[in-house]
Amino acid sequence: MRHSDRRWTFGPAALRLAAALLCLITFAPAAVLAQLDAAAAGRMPQGLAEGVHVLVGDVDAPTPANRGEIGNIGFVVGEQGTVVINCGASYRHGRAVIETAERIGGKPVVLAIITQPLQEFVMGASAFAERGIPVLSHRASAELIEARCETCLRTLRTQLGEDEMAGTRVVVPTQRIDGDTVVTVGGRELQLIHPGWGSSPGDLIVRDTHSGIVFAGALAGFGRVPELRDGDMAGWLAALDRLEALAGQGRDLVVPGYGAPAGTHALAALRHYLRDIDTRVHALLAAGTPLLEAIKAADLPAYSHWARYPLQHERNVQRRYLALENELFED
């Protein structure tokens, strides 16, 4: 596997600052801790290996009932600190994530990594920034966050309410990488792999070298219709191949962005969906089927039991149709 020569190490000064901030939380008023505990209630982290945990979120669209807590969040605990993978959907959610990570691991959070520029992964970064915790992403993700996440924030305020989103602001990652990188954080070595443009131009896969567990973010969702808005079809399929190879080097365990962790066998269904929608839309376009008719004609019943199927699948058909139509005009 290829890596860049670049290695980042978060040193003693950063760890001392994080430890001091952890003390502030530890001795915070009981009412504050009770509120944070309540926010995380019902979503207890699952231990996957020594020092590796996942907080499994909802797989549906954001609603007041799920408080926008969509998608999975990872914790990797080292001897001196904890890395959080994806930040949550709001300032409140981000604070709850930090408190949960530090309670479970017993170490201060010293870095947050964003795998894709999606609102459920990004908006909680405001809580991390408040604590002085650096936030890292691929450069392309940071650029997309800066360009469009103010719109995402307005949408979430409408969907979830002003109270739920109170204190939330867009935080653009200040730590940016351009390719495969190895970081040592809190005493734990992580491989950050950019597989190219898959589900988004700035996809990152995070692999804990100690356990071999990989965090895929939105590259993989199990039992949930993927969102093709930012995706590149060929690149996504290639990224899944690389993801499978990376997971196969360790415990054969993939933590998806959505759904329960599973072995690499679970990637097959996602591959089939991507290929099936591509094949179906290609055929409809070749037959001259108009867009609105194609959206209805491209039903794929084999996936109708997946979360978000009715609406998201139709959106995917529309986006794939327009992308293929554009390719025809370019040729």
Secondary structure, 3 states (H helix, E strand, C coil): CCCCCCEEECCHHHHHHHHHHHHHHHCCCHHHHHHHHHHHCCCCCEEEECCEEEECCECCCCCCCCCCCECCEEEEECCCCEEEECCCCCHHHHHHHHHHHHHHHCCCEEEEECCCCCHHHHCCHHHHHHCCCCEEEEHHHHHHHHHHHHHHHHHHHHHHCCCCCCCCCCCCCCEEECCCEEEEECCEEEEEECCCCCCCCCCCEEEECCCCCEEEEEEEECCECCCCCCCCHHHHHHHHHHHHHHHHCCCCCEEEEECCCECHHHHHHHHHHHHHHHHHHHHHHHCCCCHHHHHHHCCCHHHCCCECHHHHHHHHHHHHHHHHHHHHHHC
